[in-house]
Amino acid sequence: MKRVRKAVIPAAGLGTRFLPATKAQPKEMLPLVDKPAIQYIVEEAVAAGIEDVLIVTGRSKRAIEDHFDRSVELEMHLAEHEKRSTLEAVQHISRLANIHYIRQPELKGLGHAVYMARSFVGSEAFAVLLGDDIIYSEKPALSQLLEIYDRCGVSVVGVKPVPKESVSSYGIIAGISSDEVEYRVSDLIEKPYVHEAPSNLAIVGRYVITPDIFSIIETTPPGKQGEVQLTDALRSLMLRDGLSACKIDGLRFDIGDKLGYIKATIGLALTRSDMRSDVMRYMHEVLELEERAHGPHAM
């Protein structure tokens, strides 16, 4: 069985929940502390051993390509002013991996976005990483899935427990496990009603998928909102070849909405030794001010 070398990152969405900030810039380029969100995703893929990355983009996404390209003028400026650490950080971005791009002409769902990668993937198993899920962990989240794939040889989805009232926002799996880490999936449902959900284990934007998925996507009818759902195609793949799930060990930030984005910015800042104490101090100051303004003795 070949080692997984390729990854696909769908990034063609319009980012409407972040308007007006995303009117002229991709949502994937919004910064989390001092790096755009998509850089965290690419770095995770590289840390897991991925060599080639395909980013599925759309119109008005050119900033993503510019970010991962070299900026000779900027590098010369930083070198002339002896800003060596900043120069190294900038050069690091363009050396991360072999990054390729393809445009998704219409937004037809995640399944369709993955289908755009069929020529890039060929006959190899590949990883899919979604940009709305930033996962901070000692072992890269994708590496955790790859370990299970290397063992079982079938497609693997990454899952995390979510509150029961949130299951209708995710693809939810049913499955059995002997260690509560690796699951043999028996069913998965895209955005079920709370009373229909088979568990609270939600698929959280990390996949290792065999290339058989492409022929299945071709015959998968559109689901909710007229989109081709990857979850529906994976269910068909499960019934044919089997499917595993990996309960990811790590701190997950869902940056798909504004509150999640704020949590991610604060949470990632707290993981950094150069920022943690200052951020904690500021948070305490804010909480003290809030308590004075809105506490039980406030006028």
Buried (B, 14 or more C-beta within 10 A) or exposed (E): EEEBBBBBBBBBBBBEBBEEEBEEBBBBBBEBBEBBBBBBBBBBBBBBBBEBBBBBBBEBBEBBEEBBEEBEEEBEEBEEEEEEEBBEEBBEBBEBBEBBBBEBEEEBBBBBBBBBBBEBBEEBBBBBBBBBBBBBBEEBBBBBBBBBBEEBBBBBBBBBEBEEEBBBEBBBBBBEBEEEBBBBBBBBBBBBEEEEBBBBBBBBBBBBBBBBBBEBBEEBEBBEEEBBBBBBBBBBBBEEBBBBBBBBEBBBBBBBEEEBBEBBBBBBBBEEEEBEEEBEEEEEEEEEEEEEEEEEEEE
